[in-house]
Amino acid sequence: METIAHLKRGEKGIIGNYSTELIPVKLQELGCLPGNEVQLIQLSPFKDLLYLNINGSFFAIRKETAALIEIAKVA
């Protein structure tokens, strides 16, 4: 199972299923929904935050949260 936390800089994926109880509502409001494309833009210096682009929304999430969201990588 690959998750957003497995993405390398510049890679893209399509968000799959995840538990809505574990993901903050704010992320869902920003477009972190199944079927949307996600791209890893940058990692923080200590690699604990991931800066993402999801359907034109740019924001950072913690690696622990990213590890809960399944994806299918896009070539």
N, CA, C and O atoms as a DFTB+ gen file, in Angstrom:
300 C
 N C O
     1  1       0.847      -1.176       0.000
     2  2       0.000       0.000       0.000
     3  2       0.898       1.247       0.000
     4  3       1.702       1.442       0.911
     5  1       0.751       2.077      -1.022
     6  2       1.504       3.321      -1.080
     7  2       0.645       4.449      -0.545
     8  3      -0.573       4.472      -0.724
     9  1       1.315       5.393       0.123
    10  2       0.622       6.535       0.698
    11  2       1.288       7.824       0.223
    12  3       2.320       7.787      -0.447
    13  1       0.697       8.953       0.571
    14  2       1.303      10.236       0.226
    15  2       2.706      10.335       0.817
    16  3       3.580      10.961       0.218
    17  1       2.935       9.735       1.972
    18  2       4.250       9.780       2.623
    19  2       5.325       9.084       1.789
    20  3       6.512       9.336       1.997
    21  1       4.941       8.210       0.849
    22  2       5.908       7.506       0.004
    23  2       6.310       8.304      -1.231
    24  3       7.240       7.905      -1.933
    25  1       5.643       9.414      -1.517
    26  2       5.972      10.204      -2.698
    27  2       7.349      10.844      -2.560
    28  3       7.761      11.252      -1.474
    29  1       8.047      10.921      -3.687
    30  2       9.305      11.662      -3.741
    31  2       9.016      13.019      -4.364
    32  3       7.978      13.198      -5.002
    33  1       9.905      13.958      -4.189
    34  2       9.717      15.324      -4.679
    35  2       9.382      15.322      -6.180
    36  3      10.111      14.749      -6.990
    37  1       8.273      15.969      -6.530
    38  2       7.834      16.065      -7.916
    39  2       6.900      14.958      -8.364
    40  3       6.250      15.094      -9.400
    41  1       6.811      13.864      -7.614
    42  2       5.939      12.756      -7.996
    43  2       4.474      13.088      -7.747
    44  3       4.136      13.907      -6.892
    45  1       3.609      12.422      -8.526
    46  2       2.173      12.631      -8.405
    47  2       1.481      11.308      -8.119
    48  3       2.000      10.231      -8.412
    49  1       0.298      11.422      -7.540
    50  2      -0.516      10.257      -7.277
    51  2      -1.986      10.632      -7.253
    52  3      -2.338      11.807      -7.151
    53  1      -2.832       9.631      -7.346
    54  2      -4.278       9.812      -7.240
    55  2      -4.697       9.293      -5.868
    56  3      -4.394       8.158      -5.500
    57  1      -5.390      10.131      -5.128
    58  2      -5.808       9.766      -3.776
    59  2      -6.822       8.642      -3.833
    60  3      -7.778       8.684      -4.607
    61  1      -6.600       7.639      -3.001
    62  2      -7.509       6.505      -2.886
    63  2      -8.338       6.630      -1.624
    64  3      -8.676       7.732      -1.192
    65  1      -8.657       5.497      -1.045
    66  2      -9.487       5.480       0.155
    67  2      -8.680       5.799       1.404
    68  3      -7.474       5.561       1.465
    69  1      -9.370       6.341       2.393
    70  2      -8.787       6.579       3.706
    71  2      -9.935       6.684       4.706
    72  3     -11.093       6.872       4.333
    73  1      -9.589       6.560       5.966
    74  2     -10.585       6.650       7.031
    75  2     -10.886       8.115       7.331
    76  3      -9.993       8.859       7.735
    77  1     -12.122       8.531       7.139
    78  2     -12.484       9.930       7.365
    79  2     -12.383      10.316       8.839
    80  3     -12.304      11.503       9.156
    81  1     -12.384       9.346       9.737
    82  2     -12.241       9.658      11.161
    83  2     -10.813      10.069      11.507
    84  3     -10.601      10.802      12.473
    85  1      -9.824       9.604      10.725
    86  2      -8.419       9.869      11.026
    87  2      -7.875      11.104      10.328
    88  3      -6.842      11.634      10.738
    89  1      -8.546      11.574       9.284
    90  2      -8.080      12.715       8.505
    91  2      -8.841      13.965       8.932
    92  3     -10.071      13.941       8.987
    93  1      -8.140      15.058       9.236
    94  2      -8.830      16.286       9.643
    95  2      -9.797      16.788       8.565
    96  3      -9.508      16.701       7.371
    97  1     -10.938      17.310       8.997
    98  2     -11.951      17.828       8.083
    99  2     -11.371      18.940       7.205
   100  3     -11.742      19.061       6.038
   101  1     -10.473      19.743       7.750
   102  2      -9.873      20.840       6.990
   103  2      -9.165      20.324       5.734
   104  3      -9.238      20.964       4.685
   105  1      -8.482      19.179       5.823
   106  2      -7.831      18.607       4.645
   107  2      -8.850      18.214       3.585
   108  3      -8.620      18.404       2.391
   109  1      -9.962      17.673       4.021
   110  2     -11.014      17.291       3.075
   111  2     -11.601      18.532       2.412
   112  3     -11.905      18.511       1.219
   113  1     -11.761      19.606       3.169
   114  2     -12.282      20.853       2.615
   115  2     -11.312      21.463       1.601
   116  3     -11.743      22.134       0.663
   117  1     -10.010      21.237       1.779
   118  2      -9.006      21.766       0.857
   119  2      -8.864      20.913      -0.408
   120  3      -8.100      21.266      -1.307
   121  1      -9.588      19.802      -0.483
   122  2      -9.576      18.985      -1.689
   123  2      -8.912      17.637      -1.555
   124  3      -8.738      16.940      -2.554
   125  1      -8.540      17.252      -0.363
   126  2      -7.920      15.950      -0.146
   127  2      -9.023      14.893      -0.117
   128  3      -9.416      14.401       0.941
   129  1      -9.507      14.561      -1.314
   130  2     -10.623      13.641      -1.470
   131  2     -10.255      12.535      -2.451
   132  3      -9.437      12.760      -3.344
   133  1     -10.839      11.343      -2.308
   134  2     -10.551      10.252      -3.247
   135  2     -10.785      10.686      -4.694
   136  3     -11.784      11.327      -5.017
   137  1      -9.828      10.314      -5.557
   138  2      -9.914      10.639      -6.972
   139  2      -9.164      11.898      -7.369
   140  3      -8.921      12.107      -8.557
   141  1      -8.789      12.742      -6.421
   142  2      -8.049      13.966      -6.730
   143  2      -6.553      13.664      -6.838
   144  3      -6.037      12.739      -6.209
   145  1      -5.875      14.471      -7.655
   146  2      -4.442      14.302      -7.862
   147  2      -3.655      15.075      -6.806
   148  3      -4.001      16.204      -6.459
   149  1      -2.597      14.452      -6.305
   150  2      -1.723      15.072      -5.314
   151  2      -0.293      15.045      -5.841
   152  3       0.128      14.060      -6.447
   153  1       0.454      16.123      -5.614
   154  2       1.859      16.191      -6.001
   155  2       2.676      16.689      -4.821
   156  3       2.302      17.657      -4.159
   157  1       3.791      16.022      -4.562
   158  2       4.710      16.468      -3.518
   159  2       5.605      17.548      -4.100
   160  3       6.374      17.294      -5.027
   161  1       5.504      18.748      -3.558
   162  2       6.285      19.885      -4.029
   163  2       7.631      19.942      -3.321
   164  3       8.671      20.119      -3.956
   165  1       7.604      19.789      -1.994
   166  2       8.838      19.949      -1.225
   167  2       8.694      19.280       0.137
   168  3       7.587      19.130       0.653
   169  1       9.825      18.881       0.712
   170  2       9.883      18.360       2.075
   171  2      10.525      19.409       2.970
   172  3      11.383      20.171       2.524
   173  1      10.111      19.448       4.226
   174  2      10.746      20.364       5.175
   175  2      12.165      19.859       5.465
   176  3      12.472      18.702       5.175
   177  1      13.033      20.702       6.030
   178  2      14.421      20.294       6.283
   179  2      14.558      19.015       7.111
   180  3      15.473      18.228       6.871
   181  1      13.680      18.797       8.066
   182  2      13.761      17.585       8.892
   183  2      12.830      16.489       8.402
   184  3      12.659      15.472       9.074
   185  1      12.225      16.690       7.231
   186  2      11.361      15.709       6.552
   187  2      10.153      15.295       7.387
   188  3       9.642      14.188       7.222
   189  1       9.689      16.172       8.283
   190  2       8.495      15.852       9.059
   191  2       7.244      16.498       8.472
   192  3       6.130      16.110       8.823
   193  1       7.411      17.478       7.580
   194  2       6.283      18.118       6.898
   195  2       6.427      17.937       5.398
   196  3       7.531      17.993       4.857
   197  1       5.289      17.716       4.723
   198  2       5.269      17.583       3.271
   199  2       4.444      18.728       2.700
   200  3       3.307      18.948       3.118
   201  1       5.010      19.453       1.751
   202  2       4.324      20.552       1.084
   203  2       3.712      19.991      -0.182
   204  3       4.430      19.524      -1.066
   205  1       2.378      20.032      -0.279
   206  2       1.635      19.363      -1.341
   207  2       0.841      20.327      -2.201
   208  3       0.511      21.437      -1.784
   209  1       0.540      19.875      -3.422
   210  2      -0.403      20.537      -4.307
   211  2      -1.508      19.528      -4.581
   212  3      -1.281      18.486      -5.194
   213  1      -2.704      19.856      -4.118
   214  2      -3.856      19.008      -4.398
   215  2      -4.882      19.870      -5.111
   216  3      -5.507      20.744      -4.510
   217  1      -5.049      19.607      -6.422
   218  2      -6.009      20.352      -7.251
   219  2      -5.865      21.863      -7.115
   220  3      -6.866      22.574      -7.019
   221  1      -4.638      22.357      -7.107
   222  2      -4.402      23.794      -7.055
   223  2      -4.342      24.384      -5.656
   224  3      -4.065      25.574      -5.505
   225  1      -4.592      23.587      -4.636
   226  2      -4.446      24.039      -3.253
   227  2      -3.072      23.613      -2.750
   228  3      -2.716      22.437      -2.825
   229  1      -2.308      24.561      -2.242
   230  2      -0.975      24.280      -1.722
   231  2      -1.005      24.364      -0.204
   232  3      -1.432      25.370       0.362
   233  1      -0.546      23.297       0.453
   234  2      -0.494      23.288       1.912
   235  2       0.462      22.210       2.393
   236  3       0.876      21.344       1.622
   237  1       0.806      22.270       3.666
   238  2       1.717      21.303       4.276
   239  2       0.952      20.434       5.263
   240  3       0.061      20.904       5.970
   241  1       1.319      19.152       5.294
   242  2       0.745      18.235       6.284
   243  2       1.884      17.441       6.917
   244  3       2.967      17.319       6.346
   245  1       1.625      16.917       8.085
   246  2       2.614      16.110       8.787
   247  2       2.743      14.740       8.111
   248  3       1.794      14.226       7.519
   249  1       3.929      14.174       8.218
   250  2       4.194      12.882       7.597
   251  2       3.291      11.791       8.178
   252  3       2.894      10.872       7.462
   253  1       2.966      11.886       9.469
   254  2       2.091      10.881      10.091
   255  2       0.700      10.895       9.444
   256  3       0.102       9.840       9.233
   257  1       0.194      12.075       9.135
   258  2      -1.108      12.191       8.483
   259  2      -1.017      11.701       7.045
   260  3      -1.914      11.004       6.572
   261  1       0.059      12.057       6.343
   262  2       0.252      11.623       4.950
   263  2       0.310      10.109       4.844
   264  3      -0.109       9.544       3.834
   265  1       0.819       9.448       5.863
   266  2       0.934       7.995       5.851
   267  2      -0.430       7.300       5.965
   268  3      -0.517       6.090       5.757
   269  1      -1.481       8.032       6.287
   270  2      -2.823       7.461       6.420
   271  2      -3.639       7.551       5.125
   272  3      -4.728       6.983       5.041
   273  1      -3.117       8.263       4.114
   274  2      -3.864       8.507       2.880
   275  2      -3.257       7.691       1.751
   276  3      -2.144       7.968       1.303
   277  1      -3.994       6.682       1.291
   278  2      -3.522       5.805       0.218
   279  2      -3.574       6.530      -1.126
   280  3      -4.442       7.367      -1.374
   281  1      -2.610       6.178      -1.986
   282  2      -2.571       6.744      -3.339
   283  2      -2.205       5.675      -4.353
   284  3      -1.720       4.601      -3.997
   285  1      -2.444       5.984      -5.620
   286  2      -1.917       5.211      -6.748
   287  2      -1.012       6.173      -7.508
   288  3      -1.474       7.216      -7.969
   289  1       0.265       5.841      -7.644
   290  2       1.214       6.740      -8.299
   291  2       0.865       6.927      -9.770
   292  3       0.374       6.013     -10.432
   293  1       1.132       8.146     -10.268
   294  2       0.909       8.501     -11.668
   295  2       2.272       8.654     -12.319
   296  3       3.175       9.267     -11.751
   297  1       2.415       8.097     -13.506
   298  2       3.707       8.185     -14.212
   299  2       3.984       9.571     -14.737
   300  3       5.026       9.801     -15.350
